[in-house]
Structure formats: structure tokens, C-alpha cells
Amino acid sequence: MATYTEIQEQIKKLQEEAEKIRAGEIEAVIADLRGKIAHYGLSAEQLGFTSSAKKSGKKASAATVMYRKGNLTWSGAARGRRPDWVKEILDAGGDLQQYRVK
């Protein structure tokens, strides 16, 4: 029966081998994609590799800070999840308005 250390060494060797195989597969995929992109004359825009700021002509701006607790800030954006410090305040029944930046 193999020891724990022997099994850990086998795992390490298998992980290294898997990474080498993965790197080779990635190279093959990239070569295939480059060939297809060249064959069909596809652009970065057609592939979805341009930012929305470039498409709309608008520059991305930093979110305005609406709430601050020490060095922690939050924009109060309706999208995305709330920061942990905001959730903790609300879960404890606290008033988030006391942290509002004026």
C-alpha cells in the first residue's frame, strides 16, 4: 500500500503532466482559431473583443462614492452585489444613511 507522501508525489507529477497537456491543447486551439479568423477575415469587433466604451464613444468613468465607512466605500449602484461591510450594517439593523457621503 502506498504512503500518503508517495500519493502526494504522484498527484504532483500528474498535475504537472496535465498542465503540459493542457498547454499543448491550448496552442492547438489558438492555431485553429487564428486560421479560421484569417480564412473568414473576421475582425476583433465581430468577435466581440471591443469595449462598450469604444462602441458608444463614451469614456468609462469611475463610480461616484455614495457611502463611506473608514477607507471602505460603495457607489450604491443598483447593479451587482453589495459589499460585505454594507450587508453587515443592514443585517444588524443599522441605518446605511449615516454612512452617506454628503
RAUR-V519409 format. One record per run of one state. SS is the DSSP state (a for helix, b for strand, c for the rest). FROM is the first residue (numbers start at 1). LEN is the number of residues. If there is no record, write none. Layout:
BEGIN
SS|FROM|LEN ; SS|FROM|LEN
END
This chain:
BEGIN
c|1|3 ; a|4|37 ; c|41|11 ; a|52|5 ; c|57|10 ; b|67|3 ; c|70|2 ; b|72|3 ; c|75|9 ; a|84|8 ; c|92|4 ; a|96|4 ; b|100|1 ; c|101|2
END
